[in-house]
Amino acid sequence: MSQQRKPSAAQQSRHAARELAVQGLYQWHMTQKSMTAIEAEFKSQAPDDDLEPHENWATVMGIADQALFHELLHNTARFKGELDREIVPVLDRRLEDLDAVELAILRLGAYELSRRMEVPYRVVINEGVELAKSFGATDGHKYVNGILDKLANRLRSAEVIARRR
């Protein structure tokens, strides 16, 4: 039986930043508030929404990589049109028909796959699946996994092929 390694502090910090970014992207999608306002709310207090699975918001904010949170939040919104154009060809439904949480996770994953080449594609997919398990519908993680896998094949084909060898 293999034993799972405990994530390092840096990995936990990056995961917390992604958790916050997904929640911010969801809030942005639902309220159309500016990202600057959303980020300020997050930094000042826990948002009033049902996405927060953690009992201690301050802990998540405290361990999150703040620079990564800022980048993911603002740049995913900034490049929304480009990211949506990457996502649409691999969907089995209209973008508008996606659950808002899954859409936020897919946009975040598309951003990391297309703009953060230093992050291995498998990490992007795994993080998307974990975020969908935490925030999404019961089997939403399976859908997110399939879509991000297809995106990785399109956006990082050389990396995917090299990994399979």
trRosetta pair geometry for C-beta under 8 A, 3 or more apart (Angstrom, degrees):
i j d omega theta_ij theta_ji phi_ij phi_ji
7 11 3.9 -123 -174 94 104 127
7 12 5.1 134 109 -55 120 79
7 15 7.0 3 168 -9 166 140
8 11 4.7 98 51 6 76 101
8 12 7.0 -138 95 -3 41 87
9 12 5.7 -54 -148 38 32 113
9 13 6.2 37 152 -24 65 107
9 63 7.8 -124 -164 -156 79 106
10 13 5.5 -53 -147 35 31 115
10 14 6.5 29 155 -16 64 105
10 65 7.9 44 -157 -68 63 125
11 14 5.8 -54 -147 38 32 108
11 15 6.2 32 153 -19 65 107
12 15 5.7 -54 -145 38 31 112
12 16 6.3 33 155 -21 65 105
12 63 5.9 -44 129 159 105 133
13 16 5.8 -51 -147 34 28 111
13 17 6.6 32 151 -20 61 104
13 63 5.4 -126 -99 159 68 77
13 64 6.2 124 -162 -148 63 20
13 65 4.3 87 147 -46 102 87
13 68 7.8 113 134 30 88 136
14 17 5.5 -51 -151 33 34 115
14 18 6.6 34 151 -18 65 103
14 65 5.4 9 -84 5 52 135
14 68 5.9 -37 -125 109 71 173
15 18 5.7 -54 -151 36 34 111
15 19 6.4 40 149 -23 66 102
15 127 6.6 -152 -114 -128 78 102
15 130 7.3 -39 -145 105 116 145
16 19 5.5 -47 -148 32 35 116
16 20 6.5 32 154 -15 64 104
16 60 5.1 -178 -151 -163 109 72
16 61 7.9 -163 164 -72 122 16
16 63 4.9 127 -14 93 167 94
16 64 3.8 -127 117 -86 109 75
16 65 7.2 133 68 6 93 66
16 69 8.0 -42 114 -71 75 115
17 20 5.9 -57 -151 39 31 109
17 21 6.2 33 151 -22 65 108
17 64 4.5 130 -71 -167 63 93
17 65 4.4 -46 -46 53 138 83
17 66 7.4 -146 -104 -69 109 17
17 68 4.0 50 157 94 166 109
17 69 4.1 -126 -146 -62 88 77
17 72 6.4 126 147 14 100 137
18 21 5.4 -52 -142 36 33 114
18 22 6.4 37 157 -21 66 101
18 68 7.8 -41 -50 137 67 119
18 72 6.6 -135 -104 -153 58 174
18 108 6.6 114 -152 168 90 144
18 127 5.5 -48 160 178 174 126
18 131 6.2 -102 137 -75 111 129
19 22 6.1 -55 -153 32 28 109
19 23 6.6 23 152 -13 62 108
19 60 6.4 -88 90 -162 136 127
19 64 7.6 -119 53 -98 96 117
19 131 6.6 -168 -97 -115 61 94
19 134 7.0 -42 -121 101 105 159
19 135 7.9 158 -144 -41 77 125
20 23 5.7 -58 -151 39 33 111
20 24 6.2 32 152 -19 68 108
20 42 6.1 98 -166 -167 113 144
20 60 6.7 155 -62 145 101 113
20 61 7.2 98 -92 -95 139 65
20 64 5.5 20 -6 -123 139 158
20 69 5.0 -5 83 -132 130 119
20 73 7.6 -48 120 -64 90 118
21 24 5.6 -55 -145 39 32 111
21 25 6.1 32 156 -19 67 106
21 69 5.8 -159 -58 -143 90 61
21 72 3.8 -32 -117 111 154 125
21 73 4.9 -136 -126 -66 82 73
21 76 6.9 105 176 6 116 143
21 108 5.8 120 118 -116 121 130
22 25 5.8 -53 -144 38 29 110
22 26 6.3 34 154 -21 63 105
22 51 7.6 -158 115 177 94 142
22 101 7.3 46 170 -159 110 74
22 104 5.0 110 -156 129 70 120
22 105 5.7 19 -125 -80 121 71
22 108 6.0 -64 -82 -24 79 155
22 131 5.3 159 -54 -167 161 132
22 135 6.1 -179 129 20 137 166
23 26 5.6 -52 -148 35 30 114
23 27 6.4 31 153 -18 64 106
23 42 7.6 128 96 -106 116 122
23 47 6.6 167 156 37 120 140
23 49 7.1 158 -164 72 99 131
23 51 4.8 170 -118 104 94 141
23 52 6.9 50 -121 -74 145 71
23 135 7.5 -147 -75 -111 77 146
24 27 5.6 -54 -147 37 32 111
24 28 6.2 37 152 -22 66 106
24 35 7.1 65 163 -141 120 80
24 38 4.9 118 -152 144 94 129
24 39 6.7 32 -133 -75 144 63
24 42 6.2 -43 -81 -50 109 144
24 69 7.9 105 -4 -177 145 92
24 73 4.7 -13 98 -125 150 114
25 28 5.5 -50 -145 35 32 116
25 29 6.3 36 154 -21 64 105
25 73 6.9 -149 -55 -130 80 63
25 76 5.9 -41 -95 104 128 139
25 77 7.0 -161 -114 -63 83 88
25 104 3.8 144 102 -144 116 105
25 107 6.3 -173 -170 73 148 128
25 108 6.4 -140 -10 -54 161 104
26 29 5.7 -55 -150 35 29 113
26 30 6.3 17 156 -10 65 112
26 49 7.3 162 108 144 119 158
26 51 5.9 122 74 -63 157 156
26 100 5.7 97 -140 138 83 104
26 101 5.8 8 -103 -99 128 61
26 104 4.6 -58 -62 -47 73 159
26 135 7.7 -136 -49 173 152 141
27 30 5.9 -63 -144 43 29 105
27 31 5.7 -13 171 15 69 118
27 33 6.9 -28 140 39 97 117
27 38 5.4 149 96 -132 127 124
27 47 6.2 -85 -84 -166 147 158
27 49 6.2 -138 -88 -30 99 157
28 31 6.8 -71 -123 53 18 84
28 32 7.1 62 -178 -101 54 21
28 33 6.4 -104 -113 59 58 74
28 35 6.2 5 -100 -85 134 74
28 38 5.8 -60 -67 -45 88 161
28 77 6.0 -86 166 -97 164 125
29 32 8.0 5 -172 -63 12 56
29 100 5.2 170 109 -157 141 107
29 103 6.7 119 -117 92 162 125
29 104 6.3 -119 -11 -71 139 100
30 100 6.3 59 -63 -173 94 158
31 38 8.0 149 65 -83 127 109
33 37 4.7 -104 168 81 112 128
33 38 5.4 132 97 -54 118 91
34 37 4.6 94 61 5 86 102
34 38 7.0 -154 94 -4 45 86
35 38 5.5 -54 -144 39 37 112
35 39 6.0 37 157 -20 69 105
35 73 5.7 147 -162 145 115 99
35 74 5.2 136 136 -101 153 68
35 77 5.1 -158 -64 31 134 162
36 39 5.9 -53 -145 37 27 109
36 40 6.4 28 154 -19 61 108
37 40 5.7 -55 -148 36 30 112
37 41 6.5 33 153 -21 64 104
38 41 5.7 -53 -151 33 32 112
38 42 6.4 32 152 -19 65 105
38 47 7.9 5 -156 -93 79 135
38 73 7.2 -160 96 -172 118 129
39 42 5.6 -54 -149 35 33 113
39 43 6.3 26 156 -15 66 109
39 69 7.7 135 -131 134 102 103
39 70 6.6 58 -136 -112 144 74
39 73 5.9 129 -79 118 107 159
39 74 7.6 -11 -50 -55 140 95
40 43 5.9 -60 -146 40 30 107
40 44 6.2 17 159 -13 66 114
41 44 6.1 -68 -144 42 27 102
41 45 6.8 -56 -177 55 64 79
41 47 5.8 67 133 -92 119 89
42 47 6.3 -24 -89 -42 69 105
42 61 7.0 170 159 -105 84 115
42 69 7.9 -150 119 167 148 135
43 61 6.9 143 -120 -155 47 130
45 57 7.6 47 175 111 48 149
46 52 6.2 41 -169 -106 113 166
46 57 3.7 -126 -86 -74 112 173
46 58 8.0 -75 -53 -43 99 62
47 51 7.8 8 81 49 121 104
47 52 6.9 167 61 -47 83 122
49 52 6.7 117 77 -13 71 92
51 101 7.1 166 -112 -107 114 113
51 135 5.4 16 -154 -137 94 111
52 57 6.3 -22 -157 -89 138 103
53 134 5.4 -127 10 -174 154 93
53 135 7.0 -125 -27 -79 118 67
54 57 6.2 135 92 -80 111 47
54 59 6.9 -136 169 65 135 106
54 60 5.2 137 54 -40 169 128
56 59 4.0 49 113 3 115 117
56 60 7.1 151 100 -12 69 81
57 60 5.8 -57 -156 36 39 108
57 61 6.2 32 152 -13 72 108
58 61 5.7 -57 -144 44 33 109
58 62 5.8 38 154 -27 66 112
59 62 5.5 -57 -143 37 27 115
59 63 6.4 9 164 -7 64 107
60 63 6.5 -65 -145 42 26 95
60 64 6.1 37 157 -39 64 108
61 64 5.8 -48 -142 18 28 118
64 68 7.6 -133 171 66 82 100
64 69 5.3 47 154 -52 124 132
65 68 3.9 39 102 21 116 117
65 69 6.4 164 87 -19 60 84
66 69 5.4 -49 -143 35 33 116
66 70 6.3 35 156 -20 65 104
67 70 5.8 -53 -150 36 30 113
67 71 6.4 30 152 -18 64 107
68 71 5.6 -54 -145 38 33 111
68 72 6.0 29 160 -16 68 108
69 72 6.2 -60 -144 40 24 106
69 73 6.0 21 161 -18 62 114
70 73 6.0 -61 -144 39 23 110
70 74 6.1 2 169 0 63 116
71 74 6.6 -71 -141 47 19 96
71 75 5.5 -5 177 3 63 123
72 75 6.6 -61 -122 48 16 96
72 76 5.7 18 175 -21 59 116
72 108 6.1 31 -172 -138 112 99
72 111 6.8 131 -141 100 70 145
72 112 7.7 -4 -114 -63 103 96
73 76 6.6 -62 -146 32 12 105
73 77 6.8 3 157 -7 53 112
74 77 6.0 -66 -156 41 29 108
74 78 6.0 30 152 -24 68 112
75 78 5.0 -48 -136 37 38 117
75 79 5.9 12 170 3 71 108
75 111 6.2 127 112 -160 99 133
75 115 6.8 -147 150 115 137 164
76 79 6.7 -68 -140 51 23 89
76 80 6.9 62 150 -76 57 73
76 83 6.8 13 -155 -33 68 166
76 107 5.2 99 -174 137 111 105
76 108 5.5 -24 -108 -93 150 59
76 111 4.5 -84 -98 -47 82 155
77 80 5.7 -10 -159 -45 35 111
79 82 4.7 -51 -176 47 89 114
79 83 5.3 93 120 -28 92 100
79 111 6.3 130 69 -111 127 96
79 114 7.9 -156 144 88 150 132
79 115 7.1 160 15 -47 170 145
80 83 5.8 -61 -142 40 26 110
80 84 6.1 27 160 -20 65 108
80 107 6.6 -8 -123 -146 71 134
81 84 5.9 -54 -145 35 26 110
81 85 6.5 27 154 -19 61 105
82 85 5.7 -56 -153 34 32 112
82 86 6.7 30 150 -18 64 103
82 114 7.6 -164 132 126 113 162
83 86 5.7 -55 -155 34 35 111
83 87 6.3 31 151 -19 68 109
83 107 5.0 78 133 -144 144 77
83 110 4.3 123 -157 104 96 132
83 111 5.8 -27 -99 -63 135 74
83 114 7.1 -157 -102 27 77 144
84 87 5.5 -56 -142 38 34 111
84 88 6.1 45 160 -35 68 102
84 95 5.9 41 -157 -133 105 158
84 107 7.3 -13 -66 -102 70 100
85 88 6.2 -37 -138 19 28 116
86 89 7.5 -67 -175 27 29 100
86 110 5.1 147 84 -157 128 124
86 114 6.3 -121 -73 -59 169 141
86 151 6.4 68 148 -136 106 105
86 154 7.1 165 -165 104 91 137
86 155 6.7 31 -161 -68 133 121
87 90 6.5 -86 -167 46 41 97
87 91 6.3 45 149 -41 79 109
87 95 6.7 94 101 -106 117 109
87 106 5.5 83 -126 150 136 121
87 107 7.2 -56 -45 -83 148 59
87 110 5.5 -74 -60 -71 98 149
87 147 7.1 25 -151 178 88 121
87 151 6.9 -18 -102 -89 60 125
88 91 5.8 -54 -148 16 34 117
88 95 5.7 -51 -94 -52 89 114
89 154 7.6 120 83 -100 124 161
90 147 5.7 125 119 -148 116 72
90 150 3.9 155 -153 115 132 135
90 151 5.8 -130 24 -61 164 70
90 154 6.9 -126 -57 -15 127 140
91 94 7.4 105 121 -109 141 5
91 95 6.5 -174 -10 -73 171 62
91 98 7.4 -85 -134 -63 135 115
91 147 6.7 18 -90 -119 65 118
93 97 4.5 -91 150 78 121 133
93 98 6.9 151 87 -62 114 69
94 97 4.5 92 63 -1 84 106
94 98 7.9 -130 99 -20 54 76
95 98 6.0 -37 -167 1 42 115
95 103 7.2 89 -175 -121 78 116
98 102 5.3 -124 179 86 102 109
98 103 4.4 123 107 -66 128 97
98 106 7.2 -66 -170 17 158 143
99 102 4.3 76 65 13 96 108
99 103 6.7 -165 86 -12 46 86
99 136 6.8 107 99 -145 144 90
99 137 6.0 -152 -81 -19 171 117
99 140 6.5 -71 51 -116 149 129
100 103 5.5 -52 -144 36 31 115
100 104 6.5 35 155 -21 63 102
101 104 5.8 -53 -154 32 32 111
101 105 6.5 27 150 -15 65 106
101 132 7.5 126 132 -123 106 65
101 135 5.0 -162 -163 133 130 104
101 136 4.9 -180 113 -98 127 68
101 137 7.5 154 60 -21 129 72
101 140 7.0 16 93 178 113 165
102 105 5.6 -55 -147 39 35 111
102 106 6.1 34 154 -19 68 107
102 132 6.5 44 -107 -118 78 108
102 136 5.5 71 -70 -123 82 124
102 137 7.5 -33 -44 12 115 98
102 140 5.3 -134 -79 -163 113 117
102 143 6.4 -6 -143 94 143 124
102 144 5.9 -141 -143 -72 92 98
103 106 5.7 -54 -142 39 30 110
103 107 6.3 30 158 -18 64 105
104 107 6.0 -55 -148 37 28 109
104 108 6.4 28 154 -18 63 108
105 108 5.7 -55 -149 38 30 112
105 109 6.2 30 153 -17 65 108
105 128 5.3 115 169 -150 105 83
105 131 5.0 170 -119 102 116 126
105 132 5.5 94 -171 -67 176 86
105 135 7.4 168 -58 69 121 123
105 136 6.9 -46 -10 -60 149 122
105 144 5.5 -27 114 -125 135 134
106 109 5.6 -54 -144 40 32 111
106 110 6.1 34 155 -21 66 106
106 128 7.4 69 -87 -147 44 129
106 144 6.5 -139 -70 -128 82 82
106 147 5.8 -28 -117 115 117 142
106 148 7.1 -144 -122 -66 70 84
106 151 8.0 152 -161 -35 86 151
107 110 5.6 -52 -143 37 31 111
107 111 6.3 36 154 -23 63 103
108 111 5.7 -52 -151 32 30 114
108 112 6.6 23 154 -13 64 105
108 128 7.2 169 85 -99 101 89
108 131 7.6 -15 71 69 145 174
109 112 5.9 -57 -147 39 32 106
109 113 6.1 29 156 -17 67 109
109 124 5.4 115 -147 168 80 101
109 125 7.2 70 -147 -90 127 43
109 127 7.5 171 -96 82 89 96
109 128 4.3 15 -78 -80 131 133
109 144 7.4 145 -21 -173 154 97
109 147 7.9 112 82 104 146 98
109 148 4.7 -72 167 -110 152 114
109 151 6.7 113 126 70 108 153
110 113 5.8 -55 -141 40 30 110
110 114 6.0 10 165 -4 66 115
110 151 5.9 -105 -100 -157 78 152
110 155 7.7 151 -148 -40 66 159
111 114 6.4 -72 -142 47 22 96
111 115 5.5 -34 -180 30 64 121
111 116 7.2 45 132 -5 73 105
112 115 6.9 -73 -112 57 18 79
112 116 4.5 -42 -147 44 62 122
112 119 5.3 -45 -178 70 109 146
112 124 4.6 179 104 -117 126 117
112 127 7.8 22 43 63 171 138
113 116 7.7 7 -22 49 13 79
113 121 6.2 53 -120 -120 92 87
113 124 5.4 144 -66 146 81 169
113 148 7.4 179 -49 -157 138 83
113 151 5.5 120 68 134 171 112
113 152 5.9 -123 -130 -92 132 63
113 155 4.6 89 145 88 111 148
113 156 6.0 -112 -164 -23 93 115
114 155 5.3 -88 -81 -151 74 140
116 119 4.6 25 124 10 109 114
116 124 7.9 148 75 -84 111 119
117 156 7.9 158 -128 -105 80 109
119 123 5.3 -116 178 78 88 127
119 124 5.7 99 126 -57 117 95
120 123 4.6 95 65 0 84 104
120 124 7.3 -152 98 -6 46 84
120 159 7.4 -176 -148 179 68 135
121 124 5.5 -52 -152 34 40 114
121 125 6.4 37 152 -17 69 103
121 152 4.2 106 -174 -140 131 120
121 155 8.0 159 -110 84 120 97
121 156 4.6 -165 -71 77 135 159
121 159 5.4 137 -8 110 124 133
121 160 6.3 -46 67 -70 161 84
121 163 7.7 -118 53 -21 114 152
122 125 5.7 -51 -146 38 34 110
122 126 6.1 35 155 -19 66 108
122 163 7.2 156 -41 -141 119 159
123 126 5.7 -55 -143 40 30 111
123 127 6.1 30 157 -19 65 107
124 127 6.0 -56 -146 37 26 109
124 128 6.4 28 154 -20 61 108
124 148 6.5 -162 123 -172 94 125
124 152 7.1 159 74 -85 122 110
125 128 5.7 -57 -151 36 30 113
125 129 6.4 30 154 -19 65 105
125 145 6.5 68 -176 -137 99 65
125 148 4.5 160 -113 119 77 128
125 149 6.1 60 -122 -71 137 67
125 152 6.3 -39 -56 -41 117 142
126 129 5.7 -54 -149 35 31 111
126 130 6.3 28 154 -16 66 107
127 130 5.7 -56 -146 39 32 110
127 131 6.2 33 155 -19 66 107
128 131 5.8 -55 -146 37 29 111
128 132 6.3 28 155 -18 64 107
128 144 4.9 -159 149 159 105 118
128 145 7.2 162 99 -81 108 48
128 148 4.8 147 60 -57 161 157
129 132 5.8 -57 -149 38 29 110
129 133 6.4 32 152 -21 64 104
129 141 4.8 70 -158 -166 70 102
129 144 5.9 172 -91 94 51 114
129 145 5.0 40 -90 -76 109 96
129 148 7.7 -116 -45 37 80 144
130 133 5.6 -50 -148 33 33 113
130 134 6.5 28 154 -15 64 107
130 141 7.8 65 -58 -127 16 124
131 134 5.7 -59 -149 40 32 109
131 135 5.9 -18 169 22 69 114
131 136 7.5 75 122 -20 66 104
131 144 7.7 -141 72 174 90 166
132 135 6.7 -74 -124 58 24 79
132 136 3.9 -12 -161 9 69 141
132 140 4.6 -144 -174 112 108 97
132 141 3.8 156 99 -90 117 65
132 143 7.6 -164 -159 59 154 81
132 144 4.1 -162 -52 8 153 152
132 145 7.8 -119 42 -33 150 76
133 136 7.0 -5 -44 41 15 97
133 141 4.7 21 -60 -68 75 142
136 140 3.1 -119 148 83 130 149
136 141 6.2 159 62 -50 134 65
136 144 6.9 -153 -39 -29 168 132
137 140 4.1 114 50 -41 77 112
139 142 5.0 -23 175 19 87 118
139 143 7.0 89 126 -16 80 94
140 143 5.6 -56 -157 37 45 111
140 144 6.1 45 149 -19 75 106
141 144 5.5 -52 -143 40 35 113
141 145 6.1 43 154 -26 66 104
142 145 5.6 -49 -149 32 29 116
142 146 6.7 28 154 -16 61 105
143 146 5.9 -57 -152 36 31 109
143 147 6.3 24 156 -14 67 109
144 147 6.0 -60 -144 40 29 106
144 148 6.0 22 161 -13 67 112
145 148 6.2 -61 -142 42 23 104
145 149 6.2 27 157 -23 62 110
146 149 5.7 -55 -147 34 27 113
146 150 6.6 25 156 -16 63 105
147 150 5.8 -55 -152 37 32 110
147 151 6.3 32 150 -19 66 107
148 151 5.3 -51 -144 39 36 115
148 152 6.2 43 154 -25 66 101
149 152 5.7 -49 -148 31 30 113
149 153 6.7 32 152 -19 61 103
150 153 5.7 -53 -154 34 33 113
150 154 6.6 27 151 -14 65 107
151 154 5.7 -61 -151 40 35 108
151 155 5.6 3 164 4 73 117
152 155 6.3 -66 -125 52 25 91
152 156 5.1 -39 -166 47 67 110
152 159 7.7 -89 -178 82 95 110
152 160 5.6 124 138 -73 99 125
153 156 7.6 -40 -73 62 10 68
153 157 6.0 45 -177 -97 49 76
153 160 5.5 -66 -101 46 57 175
154 157 6.9 -10 -144 -53 9 97
156 159 4.2 -34 167 41 105 119
156 160 5.6 113 106 -26 86 93
157 160 5.7 -58 -143 39 31 111
157 161 6.1 30 160 -19 67 107
158 161 5.9 -54 -144 38 28 109
158 162 6.2 29 156 -19 63 109
159 162 5.8 -55 -145 38 28 111
159 163 6.3 31 155 -22 63 107
160 163 5.8 -56 -150 33 29 113
160 164 6.6 25 154 -19 63 109
161 164 5.9 -61 -151 35 31 110
161 165 7.0 40 152 -33 63 100
162 165 6.0 -48 -157 15 35 115
